[in-house]
Amino acid sequence: MQPIEIKKDIFWVGIVDFDHRDFHGYSRCPDGTTCNAYLIRDKKNVLVDTVQPGWANAMLCRIGNVIDPEKIDYIICNHMELDHQGVLEEIIGRVKPEKIFVSQMGLKSMAGYYAGKNWPVQAVKSGDSLDIGSRRIIFQETRMLHWPDSMVSYIPEDKLLISNDIFGQNIASSMRFTDEYDDQWEFEHRIKEYFYNIVLPYSAIALKALPVVESLDIDMIAPDHGLIHRGHKACKFIIDMYRKMAEQKPQKRALIFYDSMWKSTEKMAYSVCRGLEENGVPCRIMSVKSNHHSAVMTELADCGAVLAGSPTHNNGIMPLVAAQLCYMAGLKPQNRVGGAFGSCGWSGESPKILQDRLAEMNMEMPAAPVKCLWAPTHEVYKACRGLGEAVAIALKKKCGE
Ligand code: FEO
């Protein structure tokens, strides 16, 4: 793949990994990913970010189609996570840059990942700028979006914001720009997937950062993953979408995730779903055996209610449900209505455990958990539909209906 000139003398020199599936060891990227890096050709040539481990040569070949990599003067590391700096040692060895710029906090992560290297590293802070000839690069730290070391680079002369992880999506494609991509549902789904699995705990910080982005004169946002947002309309679209996701206003849709041993809990899930639907709340059921925990989390982006189901297993809950709850709690979803249910043969602790775990995430729990002994009876199905109804009523009230 050739470099792509995204602005005059600014080139995309990243990589597209169509077969990547395991994103950072905890999230799935079903359609691969991209690591974007950008080369700015000016009086001083600058490389902004690098790529994930194993892809140094691919990136260097792409750079080589623009300039000799040894002519790069500066490297900017907006964020030290290894999908962006995993080939830094190889790149520095080849480029031998005059200076490497990181954020104040980036000094720590660089020292941690690349201990003992005698590299010409310089820390920058928000508002610092770098004059590279016909343009300036202005740095803005974006701490906890999503690491303490994260920052973005703004080039006012080009109306370009290189935004690192913010506004990214895991999309592998020959297309580089949002306006070239013809699957809007897929595009928005990948934005939700990225936000809900990575950025969500920092929603409050994102809401404070968005007005800063809006105050910039930009017509292009170039993230380090996925498609580049080209044009005012595309920039506004992604900023508005981020605001909506970060605000977490209740949405009239429910998610049920569950695991089952002998299908009693599964039957309960479908009955709870019926109770929701009968009361005007659309519902998505996801088995945690059939769906990765990051896919379940992505679904939550459109759901104001979440209900969990599990049989009792070893006096507790099923392991995949426990994993899902642990993952969800870490991502700190806000402003949800919850519900819990589960079957058992003997002791029957699971519904109460699920109820407590969801309540610990500050979810409003409008009904007691529903327990089923052995196989669902007419009374159990009635109770499940009642749970769905109670959650639907609470959610609709939260939505202002
Ligand atoms: Fe794309 Fe936080 O790394």
Residues whose N, C-alpha, C, O or C-beta is under 5 A from the ligand:
A	BS01	FEO	E81 D83 D165
